[in-house]
Amino acid sequence: MVPSGTGVIPTGTAVVQPVRALTTGTSPEASASPAAGSSDSAAGQTGESSDAGGLNSLFVAKGKEYFGTCADPGTLSSSETADIIKADFGQITPENSMKWDALEATRGVFTFDTADQTADFAAENGKMLRCHTLLWHSQLPTWVEGITDKAELTEVIENHIAEVAGHFKGKCFAWDVVNEIFAEDGTLRDSVFSRVLGEDFVSIAFEAAKKAAPDAKRYINDYNLDSATYPKLTGLAAKVKEWIAAGVPIDGIGSQSHLSESSGTADALKALAAAAPEVAITELDIAGASAADYEAVTQACLDLENCVGITVWGVSDSQSWRPNENPLLFDGSFQPKEAYTGLTTLLA
């Protein structure tokens, strides 16, 4: 999740990423600045986006649920951004405003004002709201990091999820319940959650999310799931199957898809789709934004019945967490690029 899902996320852990994925030294979500992104919705309640026109309308006509993007009040304050979202996208993922540090910086004190603005924009404009994220090792307050007692951390997780998912109940059609919990070798990432609770934190989080917002889809979301044979993907897929078989209420896998090219996407998505009831591309951006790569990723989702939607991680290159790679569908002047035109042709 690019301080996703976009703020600089200090993970402090170098990762080795597959050739076809974005190659950086940290989590993709850990590379943008939170400041950059810094009433019930019928769309959220029904799980259907409005006829937004543009890309979303075309994608939905192909049997999918949404073609979305990320946003928060900081980016929505740009009239160009807001107008493009209204015209082309049917779903919004809050970029930073629903992360733990934004909502519960002080234990037991919840601040929803900024996140509510994002949710209100979605409701007022008939957009689905895909909420992000309930549990993540980054953008995590120090008071959570310092917990060493199992019972205490369990209570803290359950309370945070009850308050946050409960606050947005009926507005979020889906939640990224856990985000970036796997290391590159396919084992669980080292975090306060895994150190104190082992893998039990996964079932604790998903059960809490189900209790607080039973109608929202519940996802595990991660990056570098872009090659079917990459250890991170195979490890995640195996554990998801195991957890679902054990009764953990996981509905889907989100592949962030911060890419350098698209060549491994189709096979990777198939592998993920075989492990969970549904999959989604949740934070798509592609270095250089070639039309062929965007079309290939979109086709990969179209070809899978249980790939439900695509979220592009931003509107304009000027707002991207990868500012030197021009990875989005609209350039720095908010003009549609060849990749945008290619998608409209593909989906026509």
DAWO-V765779 format. One record per helix or strand of 3 or more residues. SS is the DSSP state (alpha for helix, beta for strand). FROM is the first residue (numbers start at 1). LEN is the number of residues. Records with the same first field share a line. If there is no record, write none. Layout:
SS: FROM-LEN ; FROM-LEN
This chain:
alpha: 28-4 ; 34-3 ; 42-5 ; 54-8 ; 73-4 ; 79-10 ; 100-4 ; 113-12 ; 142-4 ; 150-18 ; 192-6 ; 200-13 ; 231-15 ; 265-9 ; 291-12 ; 317-3 ; 338-10
beta: 66-6 ; 91-4 ; 128-9 ; 174-6 ; 217-6 ; 252-4 ; 278-9 ; 307-6
